[in-house]
Amino acid sequence: MRLAFPLWLAALLSAPPALAQAEPEVVSVRPLSGTPGTVVRVRGRGLDAVRGALVGSVRAEVTGQGARFLLVRLPDAEGGELRLVTARGLVRGPTLRIVDDPVITAFEPDPADPGEVLVVRGGGWNRPGLDVFLGDRRLEPEGLDDDVIELRLPEDATTAVLRVETPEGEAERRLRVLPLLRVEAVREGVFYPGDPIEVRGEGLAAGMRAELVADPVRGAPTEAQGEEAQGEEPAEPPTSPVRVRRGRARFAAPELPEGSPGGWIELVDRHGRRRVLMDVTVAPEAPFAADEVMVSRQCGREAGQERCRIVLTGRGFALGRPVVRWGGRPLPVEHADRERIEATIPPEAEGRHRVVVRIGGQRFRTGPLEGAFVPPEEGGVIGICGECD
């Protein structure tokens, strides 16, 4: 019959205590798991007063000892709470996990992307002599803890078996690595629903979609229910199918929800990975009209030089760098925003020509303007056609 209270433990507890010795205290224990025979290092205070150690109910060998450290060899057992035996009783520590061989229990994330940090969870890591392989390629851990290994996957990593080797054994598990997804180039600017957009990059494949991330709808209706006001249920985001061929993805800018002031686009692949298309926005159709966009002709002297400019004011201009031409001649653009476009015209310009502006998906032109401009105080403001070709 097995005694519930071993005689060796009773003997240790009954030994006379050392004089003026503080109660031992456990500060940390590393590692928290390992194979039988793994040496666990206990850090703390007063550990030179420890007379023995238990893992669960099994005695563990103490292989080294000092006032601030204790070395305990894991027994061939099931594991359990670490308890240190002192003259005053038992000092409790954390639970220790004992495994027969190294084991891999999970990957985070799973599946993984090439080039990202992979967390390998498991146990039985033995710090001296630890090696990690993905297929036949050896990987250098960036972080190593009791039950965690952190690795950065190579940029060209593919699905393969990940293997952890220690002097006591090895563990392996198949790691799924997704094809690389990288956006390398896209024409920036403001687009309108239906405008064609093209993206170049790596990992562009069938099954992708272009999803509109819309700005919040202004003034969304609410319904009062009791003392609470609840907004409408959010609708599914507008999407457009993507055609992929030879590293290029082509799609049309998705439609905007009613009342939305605009939004941006994310490419979503069939695995759910998202890539934001930087500096690409979708705007409502241009709201300008003939009586809302005006052009003024201004001339004056700046820094000793004669200078004339065309100033278009209105609302709803697309963001981006506009192209302004007068009589087919490109004009330097000084400023452009949602409400104002300024371009410089040579003071010696002559003739009557239209000013044509292209920006984003917008195109509009003025009526014929004289090449000989007058100062602002003598000139005026004339309307332009914002909807004609």
Summary of the structure (lengths in Angstrom):
residues: 389
radius of gyration: 36.6
end to end distance: 101.5
largest distance: 115.8
contacts: 1156
relative contact order: 0.09
helix: 3%
strand: 51%
